[in-house]
Each structure stands twice: as C-alpha cells, then as structure tokens.
Amino acid sequence: MNDLPPLAALRTFEAVARHASFKRAAFELSVTPTAVSHQIRQLEEYLGIKLLDRNPRRVLLTPGGAELHEAAAAALKTIGDAVRRVRQASGLEKITLSANTAFMSQWLVPRLAELQAILPMVDLRLHASDELVDLRRGEVDIAIRYGPGGYPNVDSVKLTDDAFAPVCSPSLGITGLPALKKAVLLHIDGRRAPSPAPDWARWCGVARFDGVDVTAGPRFTDGGHAIQAAIAGHGIVIASLVLVADALAAGLLVQPFAPVLPGDSYHFVAPPEAADSAAVSDLRRWMAAALQPHAAT
C-alpha cells in the first residue's frame, strides 16, 4: 500500500488523461483548472516522473503516463462496479442519471414526482451536463444522449426522434406566414446539435418563404431562456418539439406553421453491466412511454 499515490491526484490524472484536457477534467470534477494542475504536479512529484506533455492544442501522455493511465482507469472502474453491487445488495439501489441541461430542466425535472413514484426503492441522483459523460467511470449509471446514435461499448435504445419548428405565445395572434414578416424573431446561438443548426435561415428555406430578415431579433445562448421569452410573448422561436411539448399541450405556446426541421434523437444509454438491472429496465420503459406522445413525425 505504500506504493499507492494520493488517490485524489490519481483520479484527477485519470480524468485529464481521458479527456486530454485540463479544462474538461476540471469541468467533470467540479474544480478549477488550477486545482487540476496542482493535483497533477503533486502526483508527478510523488512519482518522480513526468506523466503529461502539455502543448497548446491538447495534453499528451508520456510512456509512463500511458502505463499509469491504463492501470488507473481499470482500477477506478473496478471500484465503481463494486460500489454499485454493494449498494444494490443493501436494498436501496442508487442510480445516477445524466442528461444535457436542456432536457434535464425542461423535460425531466417537471416529471420528477412521477419518476420517483415508479422507482420507490431507488436513490435517484440527477446529473446535468452538456459534456459527454464516460459511463465506464462508474460515477454515472445511465445517460440520456442526444445525437445520431451508434454509441460504442454501451447498451443504447432510441427513445424518440426530435424535430424543430417555430413556436410562440397564442397572444401574438400569428396564424399565417405573412405575419412572420412583422414578428420578432428569437434566436438561439451556440447549439451543439443537431447539425446543421435549426435556425431561421434554414427554416425559411424549407418553408420557401422570402422577405424575412433572418438575422434580426434578440439572441440567446440558453435555449430555455429563449423558450421562456416566447411563452411571455416576446417573439417567436424555433424550438425542439420534445422540449416544448408540455408548453404546447398547456396552450402556453402554439405551433403556427407546419414545416418542421429534423433533429437528432434521444437515446437511453447504459453500460452493459447495468442494462439488466430491474430499476434500469423500469426507468427505460417509463421514459420511452413518456416520450412517445411527443415523438416528432
């Protein structure tokens, strides 16, 4: 045991090596990049060797660093698997569910009471992150991923397809395309997916509608804020029909125009060892059923 380095530093090193980035490792560990750098320096001083080569574009492993990373990743996964088994044996299974911040806040959190009701013996933890979570680490058990699919080394089930369309408050009285020329267009910048982005220029091209200044109007970096602005009657926004399904059903928003833009899909992703868990299966079935009425066509 005397050969073991400080475990906090080892965990930090594994995250840096996996991401090839101090910044991404810091985001995952909820610490600052400075703290990550300090842990790596502490580990290198303890071992007396250099583990990483830093360059402006990415972090590279030295030969010694590569050997240590392989062992550290395997050891941390083994520990995570053991913790999961111990918790399951205690009768109260802990499940950490990760999803991007938009899906978490706009779709999942409003259904939290229903979710807890179907999983009474589960200690449910919700993890919101727009970074891709590595399920092999054992810190997250399930992820709802948004993308084209084809995720390797995991059990993945497509839940529903997404689509994007203009939505607005019914108070604006927008009922036909000519009204769009006088409407305030709301924009969401920085969307990571889908690609190409479902923006006004693309939508007007699909709708074959000219005469609209597709660059004018307020811009948001957070899609949830843009949707709230639309609900408040401040303009019309191109939004995910999955994420605004509740607002449409409640009459807070309307979809005044028929053309839609295709989006990516939502996938229920779990590591193979967790896919057979009864609680995970219950959660997957519930989520598939809950999303089905809102599936885009």
Helices and strands as residue ranges (DSSP letters): H 7-19, H 22-29, H 33-47, E 52-54, E 59-61, H 63-89, E 93-99, H 101-103, I 104-108, G 109-111, H 112-118, E 122-128, G 135-137, E 142-147, E 155-167, G 170-172, G 177-181, E 185-188, H 200-207, E 219-220, H 223-231, E 236-240, H 245-249, E 261-270, H 272-275, H 278-291, G 292-294
